């Protein structure tokens, strides 16, 4: 296995699952994703327009501009290159474009062994987590809870409103370790 892609909305538990997978998997895995990419951006791209908007204010809707889209496409290819170079990667992603986002990742990861995981969470549970975190715009979790899964296909779906991050990671590890 080269790449595990975790797709889910904001505050669904992807990062917690990814960190737990790093502990459970028998070899070292990098954990990279949407938050990593956004934190690498220059601050002037975080206010919308050409970059990405809605992360610090608004109604929870995230808007992506052309410069962000270009950098995000390059980021995706870079993550794939790391996996091809021998660094297994857990990708923690938010498919704002649903099926189109997955297709972009599929193209980048084309010759790699990829395990696709849907990380679902009841919108009310995700919203409560979002409020407790204090580092997300109110409404983002609810806005993304279903949107990011539209038209996306998975090898496994986990639900963090019904199972802990440990249980979800264990389920993923069991499927990744099983003969395919």
C-alpha positions, 0 to 999 in steps of 0.5 A: 500500500502506497497511499491511504486517502481519508476524505471527510468534512471539517471536524470529522476526525480525519486528522485523529484517525491519521495520527492513530494510523501512524501508530498502528501501521507497521512502517512509518507513514507521512501524514499530509493533507488539506491543513498542511497545504493551507498552512504552507500558503502565503497569508495573502492567499487566505482571504479569498479572491485568487486564493481560498476564502471562508477559512477565517470568517463567513458562513462556513462555505469555502471558496477556492480561487484560481491561484489556490486551485493551481497550487493545490493541483501541484500539491497533489502531484507532489504528494504522489511523487513522495509516495512514488519515491517510497514514502507511504502517505496518509492523505487527510483531505476535504473533497470540496468538489466531490467526485471531481476532487477524487478524480484529480487525486485518482489521476495523480495517484494513477500507478500507486496502490491507494486505499480510499476511506470516507470519513463520515460524521453526523453534522451535529456531532461535527458542529459540536467538535468544530465549536469545541476546537475554536479554530474553525468558522462556525458552519463549516462542519455542517456545510461539508458533512455531506458535500465532500462525499457526493459522487465519491467512491470508497474502499471503506467508510467509517463513521466517527460519530459512531466509532472512536478514532482508534476504532476507525484506524483499527478498521482501516489497518485491518483492511489495508493489511488484508490480502487484496 
